[in-house]
Amino acid sequence: MKERVLMAMSGGIDSGVSAMLLQEEGYELVGVTFRTFDSISESCIAREKGCCSIDSIMEAKHLAEKLGFEHHILDARDTFRQTVIQNFIDEYLQCRTPNPCVLCNPVIKWGLLLQMADELGCNKLATGHYARIAQRDGHFFLQKGKDQQKDQTYFLWRLTSEQLQRTLFPLGGLSKAEVRDIAAQHGFVKLSQKKESEEICFVPDNNYRNFLEKNVPQLHELHPQGNFVDTTGKILGRHQGLFNYTIGQRRGLGIALGEPAYVVHLDGEHNNVVIGAKEDLLLAELQVNDINLLKYNDFTDGDCFDCRIRYRSKGAPAKLFHQDNGIRIVFDEPVESVTPGQSVVFYEGDDLVGGGIIQ
């Protein structure tokens, strides 16, 4: 009897090729795509984007039909709004910059889908992520995908060993080019040429400011105009509300100082946007909370790992220390644009050791 696998499908090439590969390995697939928006105005509005639009849902359904397996649509709108979208809004209102995928993965993609897998008699959940899974003493943890340019482990650090034990990543050992070739070889030429987006799926045009304007009625009362100040506290001008700015931002400040200037801090207590030079963005250490350790159950103070403070950043060597129910990370060399609300993920070679949220 074939092992049943719940195949998470977005309508894109990665989940589509994953399904093709799993079928060739002899698995019996059950497709699922989740719906996360209340109305078309909140969705991607007929664009080819990820797992959110009605178009993508229908593309996933049609692909499952062509490949010959059943497909389900999971209504996750309430949970998605109450968790992922609400957290996104709350974080920005607290002058932090969230990464919604980091929360969506354990709560929606694995949380809800593993429940559905149980209901449908599926032992495993498969996705099109570029990541691999390894074991150590019966404990499951993540490894970077073979394609370092597409590796997505940074977004998956909150998954648990128990979730990973039931997960398949068919694309972990492949490059994006190889995935496109496989789609074409299976006769899905249009799919092989499909473009992809790295924008936030529920934010139209990737404009988070407009999204907040439409979804927070009292936004300008909560984040009124205030002062731009330099690192000494000197007033430089007026800003348009803290929600409009993020750490490291240079463009769109609406202030001319005669030299390059960057947002180095959002002071919610005094409603100030602190402006400084590029070197003012450098930090030698930071604090992270909401820790999830994967490869090891714990670490020894002073252990050194490569730490990534954003998805596209290179890993920077740093030492880890326990501190106040979190971790203090001390970098060998200062890093730039540390942003509260973003994730720090620490690696040992290709192995993902754990991660946390920057405070």
C-alpha positions in Angstrom: 0.0 0.0 0.0 1.4 3.4 -1.0 2.2 5.9 1.8 -0.2 8.9 1.6 1.4 12.3 1.6 -0.4 15.7 2.0 1.2 17.9 -0.7 1.0 21.6 0.1 0.4 23.3 -3.3 0.7 27.0 -4.1 0.1 26.9 -7.8 3.8 27.6 -8.5 6.6 25.6 -9.9 8.3 24.5 -6.7 5.3 22.7 -5.2 4.3 21.4 -8.6 7.7 19.8 -9.3 7.8 18.5 -5.7 4.5 16.6 -6.5 6.0 15.2 -9.7 9.0 13.9 -7.9 7.0 12.3 -5.1 4.8 10.6 -7.5 7.8 9.1 -9.2 9.0 7.8 -5.8 5.7 6.0 -5.4 3.8 8.1 -2.9 0.1 8.6 -3.1 -0.5 12.3 -3.0 -3.4 14.4 -1.6 -3.1 18.1 -2.6 -4.1 21.0 -0.5 -4.0 24.8 -0.9 -5.1 27.1 1.8 -7.1 30.3 1.4 -6.0 33.1 3.6 -7.9 36.2 2.6 -11.5 37.5 3.2 -11.8 39.3 -0.1 -10.1 39.9 -3.3 -9.1 43.4 -2.2 -6.9 41.8 0.4 -5.4 39.3 -1.9 -2.8 39.6 -4.6 -5.4 40.9 -7.0 -5.0 38.5 -10.0 -1.2 38.5 -9.9 1.0 35.4 -10.1 2.0 35.4 -6.4 2.6 32.5 -4.0 -0.2 30.9 -2.2 -2.6 33.7 -1.6 -4.6 34.7 -4.7 -7.7 33.0 -6.1 -5.8 32.5 -9.4 -3.1 30.6 -7.5 -5.6 28.3 -5.8 -7.2 27.4 -9.1 -3.8 26.8 -10.7 -2.9 24.4 -7.9 -6.2 22.6 -8.3 -5.8 22.2 -12.1 -2.2 21.0 -11.7 -3.3 18.3 -9.2 -6.0 17.2 -11.6 -3.4 17.0 -14.4 -1.2 14.9 -12.2 -4.1 12.7 -11.2 -4.6 13.2 -7.5 -7.3 14.8 -5.4 -7.1 18.4 -4.2 -8.6 20.2 -1.2 -8.9 23.9 -0.3 -8.4 24.7 3.4 -10.1 27.8 4.6 -7.5 29.3 6.9 -8.8 32.9 6.7 -9.8 33.4 10.4 -6.6 31.8 11.8 -4.4 33.7 9.3 -5.9 37.0 10.2 -5.9 36.4 13.9 -2.3 35.3 14.0 -0.1 36.2 11.0 -1.8 39.4 9.9 -2.5 40.6 13.5 1.0 40.0 14.5 2.3 41.9 11.5 0.1 44.9 12.4 1.0 44.7 16.2 4.7 44.6 15.5 4.7 47.6 13.2 2.7 49.5 15.8 5.4 48.7 18.3 8.1 50.1 16.0 9.3 46.6 15.0 9.7 45.1 11.6 8.2 41.6 11.5 8.8 38.7 9.1 5.3 37.1 8.7 6.6 34.0 7.0 8.5 33.0 10.1 5.1 32.9 12.0 3.0 31.5 9.1 5.2 28.4 8.7 4.7 26.8 12.1 1.1 28.1 12.7 -0.5 27.8 9.2 1.6 25.7 6.9 2.6 23.1 9.4 0.1 23.7 12.3 -3.1 23.5 10.3 -1.9 21.2 7.5 -0.6 18.5 9.8 -4.0 18.5 11.4 -5.5 18.1 8.0 -3.0 15.3 7.2 -4.2 13.4 10.2 -7.9 13.8 9.1 -7.0 12.5 5.6 -4.9 9.6 6.7 -1.6 11.1 5.5 1.6 10.3 7.4 3.7 13.0 5.9 3.4 16.7 4.7 5.4 17.8 1.7 6.2 21.3 0.6 8.3 23.0 -2.1 10.8 24.6 0.2 14.5 24.5 -0.6 15.7 22.9 2.6 16.8 19.5 3.8 16.2 17.5 7.0 18.8 15.6 9.0 18.7 13.6 12.2 20.9 13.6 15.3 20.2 11.0 18.1 16.7 10.7 16.9 16.2 14.5 16.8 15.2 16.1 13.5 16.7 19.4 12.4 17.1 21.5 9.3 20.0 21.8 6.8 20.4 24.4 4.1 19.2 23.5 0.7 21.8 22.6 -2.0 21.0 25.8 -3.9 22.4 28.4 -1.6 20.7 31.2 -3.5 17.3 29.6 -2.9 17.9 28.2 0.6 14.8 28.9 2.7 15.8 27.5 6.1 16.0 31.1 7.4 12.1 31.2 7.3 11.7 27.7 8.8 13.7 28.0 12.1 10.5 27.9 14.2 9.5 24.4 13.1 9.9 21.7 15.7 11.6 18.3 15.6 8.2 16.7 15.7 7.0 18.7 12.7 10.1 18.0 10.7 9.8 14.2 11.4 6.6 14.3 9.3 8.0 16.5 6.6 9.3 15.9 3.1 11.3 18.5 1.1 11.7 17.0 -2.4 13.7 20.1 -3.6 16.3 20.2 -0.9 19.0 18.6 -3.1 18.1 20.5 -6.3 18.9 23.9 -7.8 16.3 26.2 -9.1 17.5 25.6 -12.7 17.2 21.8 -12.2 13.6 22.3 -10.9 12.7 24.3 -14.0 14.2 21.6 -16.2 12.2 18.9 -14.5 8.9 20.8 -15.0 9.7 21.2 -18.7 10.7 17.6 -19.1 7.3 16.6 -17.7 5.5 18.7 -20.3 4.8 21.7 -18.1 6.7 24.3 -20.2 4.5 27.3 -19.1 5.0 26.3 -15.4 8.8 26.0 -16.0 8.9 29.6 -17.1 6.7 31.0 -14.4 8.1 34.0 -12.5 8.2 34.1 -8.8 7.9 36.8 -6.2 9.5 37.3 -2.8 7.0 39.9 -1.7 4.7 39.5 1.4 1.8 37.5 0.1 -1.0 39.5 1.8 0.5 43.0 1.1 -0.6 44.3 -2.3 2.4 45.8 -4.3 4.6 45.0 -1.3 3.5 48.4 0.1 3.2 47.7 3.8 2.4 51.4 4.6 -0.7 51.3 2.4 -1.7 48.0 4.0 -1.4 49.5 7.5 -3.4 52.6 6.4 -6.2 50.4 5.2 -6.2 48.0 8.2 -5.5 50.2 11.2 -8.3 52.9 11.4 -6.5 54.9 14.1 -3.0 54.6 12.6 -2.2 58.3 12.5 -3.4 58.8 16.1 -1.2 55.9 17.2 1.7 57.0 15.1 1.4 60.8 14.7 4.0 63.1 13.2 7.1 63.7 15.3 10.7 64.8 15.1 13.7 63.5 13.2 16.7 63.8 15.6 20.4 63.0 15.2 22.2 60.6 17.6 22.8 63.5 20.1 19.1 64.4 20.2 19.3 67.5 18.0 16.0 68.1 16.1 16.6 67.9 12.3 13.0 68.1 11.0 9.6 66.4 11.1 8.7 62.8 10.3 5.3 61.5 9.0 4.7 58.8 11.7 7.0 56.0 12.9 5.2 53.3 10.9 6.7 54.9 7.7 10.3 54.0 8.6 12.5 51.0 9.2 16.1 50.6 10.4 18.7 51.2 7.7 16.2 53.2 5.5 17.9 55.9 3.5 15.4 56.8 0.7 12.1 58.5 1.2 13.0 60.3 4.4 11.9 63.6 3.1 14.8 65.4 4.8 17.9 66.8 3.2 21.1 67.0 5.4 23.7 67.4 2.7 25.1 64.0 3.3 23.9 60.4 3.3 21.6 59.8 6.3 20.0 56.6 7.6 17.3 55.6 10.1 19.3 54.1 13.0 16.6 53.9 15.7 12.8 54.3 16.1 12.2 55.9 19.5 8.6 55.0 20.2 8.7 56.5 23.8 9.5 60.0 22.5 8.1 59.6 19.0 11.5 60.3 17.4 13.1 58.9 14.3 16.9 58.9 15.0 19.0 59.6 12.0 22.7 58.9 11.7 25.6 58.0 9.4 26.2 54.6 8.0 28.6 53.7 10.7 25.9 54.4 13.3 24.1 51.3 11.9 26.8 49.0 13.2 26.1 46.9 16.3 28.5 44.5 18.0 25.9 42.5 19.9 22.2 42.0 20.2 19.5 40.3 22.3 17.1 37.7 21.0 14.1 36.1 22.6 11.4 33.6 21.5 14.2 31.0 21.0 13.8 27.7 19.2 16.8 25.3 19.3 16.8 22.5 16.7 20.1 20.7 16.3 21.0 20.8 20.0 18.9 21.0 23.1 21.2 23.6 24.6 24.6 25.3 24.0 27.5 26.3 26.2 28.1 30.0 26.8 30.7 31.2 24.3 29.9 28.6 21.6 30.5 30.2 18.2 28.1 29.9 15.2 27.4 31.8 11.9 24.5 34.1 12.5 22.2 35.6 9.8 20.2 38.7 10.8 18.2 38.8 7.6 17.3 36.4 4.8 19.9 37.7 2.3 22.6 38.5 4.7 25.8 36.4 4.9 26.3 34.5 8.1 28.5 36.5 10.6 30.6 34.6 13.2 29.3 35.3 16.7 29.4 33.8 20.2 26.2 33.0 22.0 25.5 33.5 25.8 22.4 32.7 27.9 20.8 35.9 29.1 17.4 36.8 30.6 15.4 33.9 29.2 16.9 34.6 25.8 20.3 34.7 24.1 22.9 37.5 23.9 24.8 37.3 20.6 28.2 38.9 20.4 29.6 39.3 16.9 33.3 38.9 16.0 32.8 42.1 13.9 30.0 44.6 14.1 27.0 43.9 11.8 24.9 46.5 10.0 21.2 47.4 10.3 20.1 45.1 13.1 16.3 45.4 13.1 14.0 44.6 16.0 11.3 42.1 15.1 13.4 40.3 12.5 14.9 36.8 13.0 18.4 35.8 13.9 19.2 32.3 12.7 22.4 30.6 13.7 24.1 27.9 11.7 26.9 25.3 12.1 28.0 24.8 8.5 24.9 23.8 6.7 23.1 22.8 9.9 20.5 25.1 11.4 21.1 25.2 15.1 18.3 27.5 16.1 16.9 31.0 15.9 15.2 33.8 17.8 13.6 37.3 17.4 15.7 40.4 17.7 14.7 42.6 20.6 
